[in-house]
Amino acid sequence: MPELPEVEITARRLNAALAGATVESVLAPGMNVMKTFDPPLEALRRRELTGVRRRGKLVIVEFGDLALLLHLMSAGRLRWFDKRASLKDRASRILVRLEGGRELRLREFGTKQRAWAKLLPADGVDEDEAVARLGPEAWPAPAPEEFAALIDQPRHLHPLLRHQGDIAGIGRSWVDEILWEARLSPFKKGSELSEEEVERLREALHVLGDAIDSYEETIGDQLPDKAPKPLRIHKHEGEPCPRCGTPLEAVFFSEHQTTYCPAEQTGGRVLKDRRLSRLLK
């Protein structure tokens, strides 16, 4: 799933390439993609694309006083192309056709159609339920006092940091990296952290900014379908820890996994079955 760094570089590249372009037409081949109907997509015709920005994992494409709010979910990709897609392209969900033959294209791969979009008044985006429920941005990191308050919960750090209502933008890939950077167990509870551990965790959020910097250096003007995430431990189980050399371990769930260094994060304890995760603190 595209997370904060991937969505940020997407917004930056799209804004640089498309700001100022005029819309010729808009199509929505994906039948389930639009979650609003008033105003209709046709209202974007002849409007200028005025900017692209990010909030959490959401992309906001602005057209003056209207905005297209998009969630890419796990398999959505938002790119611009110099040529327009065929309506037979099964991956296409929304096609914003621009003057000069260019096109902003929301595509989704796989069988599960989960990506969605809403066309809203620009001044109403922050009040939309998907945006209003978001916590503070994970990058730049919240102020120390704010972060300490939001992390002080009797919940495991892995799901706590991924809960968008507490802190926005972190998903399953980058939470592994953040917790490894902070040398904290994914199964330790936020309310159990010492002041020093809370500050260490907050400082570890810099990995999100580091990833964005990496993308700025490695991704050109055109976005790839899948950004090469500069991950050091996520899904690297069995490989040596980049810091201490201990083989990385993972806890496997039905649709995802949690990777960690047992030597540096869990006091040497190893779990390979989520049913035993209650033993880790």
C-alpha positions as MATLAB code, in Angstrom:
seq = 'MPELPEVEITARRLNAALAGATVESVLAPGMNVMKTFDPPLEALRRRELTGVRRRGKLVIVEFGDLALLLHLMSAGRLRWFDKRASLKDRASRILVRLEGGRELRLREFGTKQRAWAKLLPADGVDEDEAVARLGPEAWPAPAPEEFAALIDQPRHLHPLLRHQGDIAGIGRSWVDEILWEARLSPFKKGSELSEEEVERLREALHVLGDAIDSYEETIGDQLPDKAPKPLRIHKHEGEPCPRCGTPLEAVFFSEHQTTYCPAEQTGGRVLKDRRLSRLLK';
ca = [
       0.000    0.000    0.000;
       1.307    3.476   -0.799;
       2.101    5.179    2.509;
       3.144    8.697    3.458;
       6.475    8.764    1.560;
       4.984    7.235   -1.591;
       1.920    9.474   -1.561;
       4.074   12.545   -0.888;
       6.341   11.926   -3.871;
       3.263   11.195   -5.996;
       1.707   14.539   -5.055;
       4.970   16.391   -5.681;
       5.554   14.882   -9.105;
       1.962   15.341  -10.235;
       1.886   18.933   -9.027;
       5.119   19.750  -10.866;
       3.929   18.128  -14.102;
       0.253   19.083  -14.237;
      -0.396   22.322  -12.343;
      -1.882   24.829  -14.766;
      -3.231   22.217  -17.200;
      -6.823   22.519  -18.438;
      -9.280   19.614  -18.252;
     -10.910   18.516  -21.494;
     -13.016   15.699  -20.098;
     -13.250   13.240  -17.205;
     -14.305    9.601  -17.315;
     -14.782    7.029  -14.567;
     -14.537    3.513  -16.088;
     -14.322    2.058  -12.577;
     -17.993    1.653  -11.659;
     -17.422    1.624   -7.898;
     -14.700    4.244   -7.644;
     -16.773    7.416   -7.171;
     -18.274    7.873   -3.721;
     -20.009   11.153   -4.580;
     -22.289   12.207   -7.418;
     -22.914   15.925   -6.768;
     -21.150   17.786   -8.235;
     -20.705   15.392  -11.189;
     -17.294   14.692  -12.690;
     -18.410   16.666  -15.735;
     -18.102   19.788  -13.568;
     -14.317   19.541  -13.972;
     -14.507   20.104  -17.715;
     -12.598   23.232  -18.823;
     -11.293   23.808  -15.316;
      -7.633   24.380  -14.540;
      -5.811   21.838  -12.414;
      -4.456   24.186   -9.775;
      -2.463   21.847   -7.546;
      -1.896   18.408   -6.033;
      -1.213   17.828   -2.334;
      -1.310   15.111    0.304;
      -3.076   14.567    3.630;
      -2.026   11.356    5.378;
      -2.288    8.659    2.707;
      -4.847   10.657    0.714;
      -4.184   12.577   -2.495;
      -6.028   15.850   -3.105;
      -6.138   17.130   -6.697;
      -7.421   20.710   -6.775;
      -9.352   22.363   -9.581;
     -10.005   25.829   -8.226;
     -13.000   25.628   -5.914;
     -13.435   21.873   -6.517;
     -11.139   19.070   -5.352;
     -10.827   15.383   -6.160;
     -10.063   13.443   -2.980;
      -8.525   10.019   -3.658;
      -7.499    7.022   -1.583;
      -5.279    4.609   -3.499;
      -5.804    1.805   -0.975;
      -3.481   -1.177   -1.507;
      -3.309   -1.460   -5.283;
      -4.184    1.981   -6.660;
      -1.669    4.047   -8.625;
      -2.016    7.682   -9.717;
       0.166    8.765  -12.650;
       0.139   11.099  -15.603;
       0.705    9.943  -19.185;
       1.483   11.653  -22.476;
      -1.025    9.392  -24.241;
      -4.590    8.618  -23.303;
      -5.763    5.224  -22.182;
      -8.102    3.041  -24.130;
     -11.488    2.636  -22.508;
     -10.793   -1.096  -22.715;
      -7.990   -0.723  -20.153;
      -9.387   -2.808  -17.317;
      -7.120   -1.214  -14.725;
      -8.387    2.336  -15.335;
     -10.677    3.789  -12.677;
     -10.617    7.542  -13.394;
      -9.281    9.321  -16.486;
      -8.767   13.086  -16.269;
      -8.029   14.055  -19.857;
      -6.040   17.255  -20.213;
      -5.388   19.589  -23.134;
      -2.414   18.587  -25.228;
      -3.202   14.877  -25.043;
      -1.960   14.283  -21.502;
      -3.971   12.341  -18.956;
      -4.076   11.927  -15.192;
      -4.963    8.308  -14.655;
      -6.073    6.440  -11.551;
      -5.462    2.755  -12.098;
      -5.932   -0.192   -9.780;
      -4.369   -3.597  -10.133;
      -5.645   -6.937   -8.917;
      -9.189   -8.195   -8.469;
     -10.182   -6.167   -5.396;
     -11.483   -2.742   -6.375;
     -10.976   -0.717   -3.208;
      -9.573    2.610   -4.426;
     -12.090    5.425   -4.200;
     -12.558    9.084   -5.071;
     -14.822   11.953   -4.050;
     -15.405   15.220   -5.894;
     -15.958   17.899   -3.260;
     -15.975   21.671   -2.833;
     -12.349   22.555   -2.112;
     -13.298   24.290    1.115;
     -15.119   21.153    2.285;
     -12.244   18.680    1.991;
     -11.094   19.100    5.585;
     -14.639   18.425    6.813;
     -15.022   15.207    4.834;
     -15.148   12.216    7.182;
     -12.095   10.585    5.603;
      -9.991   13.682    6.304;
     -11.585   14.932    9.523;
     -10.880   11.666   11.339;
      -7.132   11.786   10.633;
      -4.676   12.431   13.421;
      -1.648   14.705   13.099;
       0.814   14.048   10.296;
       3.570   11.560   11.064;
       6.021   13.699    9.097;
       7.231   16.174   10.032;
       6.913   14.612   13.482;
       4.349   16.101   15.890;
       5.622   18.265   18.749;
       7.051   16.221   21.658;
       4.148   16.918   24.018;
       1.545   16.123   21.368;
       3.288   12.910   20.355;
       3.677   11.755   23.970;
      -0.046   12.261   24.550;
      -1.198   10.384   21.449;
       1.159    7.443   22.053;
       0.109    7.003   25.696;
      -2.415    4.240   25.030;
      -2.675    0.610   26.231;
      -2.264   -0.715   22.686;
       0.605   -2.456   20.912;
       2.836   -0.022   19.058;
       2.473   -1.713   15.671;
      -1.307   -1.176   15.296;
      -1.206    2.057   17.296;
       1.191    3.744   14.878;
      -0.837    2.493   11.909;
      -4.131    3.847   13.236;
      -4.805    6.864   11.041;
      -6.986    8.500   13.655;
      -4.008    8.736   16.010;
      -1.233    9.626   13.581;
      -1.647    9.893    9.818;
       0.411    8.348    7.051;
       2.098    5.235    8.469;
       1.283    1.764    7.156;
       2.608   -1.754    7.507;
       5.868   -1.238    5.652;
       7.115    1.882    7.360;
       5.945    0.980   10.863;
       8.442   -1.895   10.853;
      11.188    0.511    9.834;
      10.238    3.084   12.469;
      10.136    0.562   15.314;
      13.426   -0.974   14.242;
      15.014    2.481   14.106;
      13.700    3.152   17.633;
      14.787   -0.309   18.893;
      11.298   -0.980   20.244;
       9.203   -4.143   20.181;
       6.158   -4.044   17.886;
       4.272   -5.695   20.749;
       5.141   -3.231   23.467;
       2.256   -0.998   24.498;
       2.395    2.738   24.081;
       1.436    3.307   27.708;
       4.423    1.199   28.814;
       7.048    3.438   27.205;
       9.434    5.491   29.278;
       9.965    9.164   28.456;
      13.245    8.249   26.771;
      11.559    5.569   24.654;
       8.787    7.959   23.616;
      11.359   10.485   22.441;
      13.331    7.753   20.669;
      10.165    6.679   18.864;
       9.336   10.232   17.858;
      12.843   10.784   16.529;
      12.581    7.540   14.532;
       9.855    9.114   12.401;
      12.709   10.693   10.451;
      12.795    7.512    8.353;
       9.713    8.827    6.545;
      11.524   12.009    5.571;
      14.596    9.974    4.633;
      12.448    7.878    2.292;
      11.066   11.002    0.630;
      14.617   12.307    0.176;
      15.562    8.963   -1.375;
      12.654    9.169   -3.791;
      13.622   12.715   -4.757;
      17.051   11.400   -5.754;
      15.993    8.188   -7.484;
      12.610    8.905   -9.089;
      12.568   11.061  -12.186;
       9.834   13.347  -13.442;
       7.604   10.395  -14.296;
       6.400    8.137  -11.500;
       6.842    4.372  -11.710;
       3.835    2.144  -11.079;
       5.521    0.993   -7.895;
       8.117    3.071   -6.070;
      11.208    1.074   -5.002;
      10.819    1.461   -1.242;
      14.177    1.880    0.548;
      13.224   -0.620    3.249;
      15.916   -2.047    5.511;
      14.005   -4.710    7.466;
      10.379   -5.014    6.325;
       9.975   -8.412    4.614;
      13.693   -9.081    5.050;
      13.195  -11.891    7.558;
      16.119  -14.302    7.675;
      18.579  -11.635    6.567;
      21.065  -10.091    9.020;
      19.980   -7.021   10.954;
      21.660   -4.008    9.304;
      22.921   -2.877   12.728;
      23.860   -5.977   14.735;
      23.831   -8.846   12.246;
      21.250  -10.967   14.104;
      18.880  -12.741   11.690;
      15.658  -10.781   11.389;
      12.451  -12.531   12.432;
       8.815  -12.051   11.460;
       5.363  -12.652   12.882;
       2.937  -13.670   10.142;
      -0.715  -12.675   10.057;
      -3.355  -13.560    7.471;
      -2.646  -10.607    5.162;
       0.578   -9.077    6.448;
       3.675   -9.635    8.507;
       5.671   -7.815   11.158;
       9.453   -7.932   10.830;
      11.793   -7.176   13.709;
      15.259   -7.777   15.158;
      14.973  -10.051   18.208;
      18.328   -8.929   19.618;
      17.583   -5.214   19.520;
      13.805   -5.043   19.808;
      12.462   -7.975   21.828;
      15.217   -8.852   24.282;
      16.217  -11.934   22.308;
      12.732  -13.440   22.268;
      11.484  -14.840   18.963;
       7.875  -15.322   17.894;
       6.780  -16.920   14.651;
       3.097  -17.340   15.350;
       0.719  -14.460   16.021;
      -1.162  -16.600   18.563;
       1.876  -16.309   20.842;
       2.286  -12.533   20.414;
       0.738  -11.913   23.831;
       3.997  -13.207   25.328;
       5.948  -10.287   23.920;
       5.937   -6.979   25.747;
];
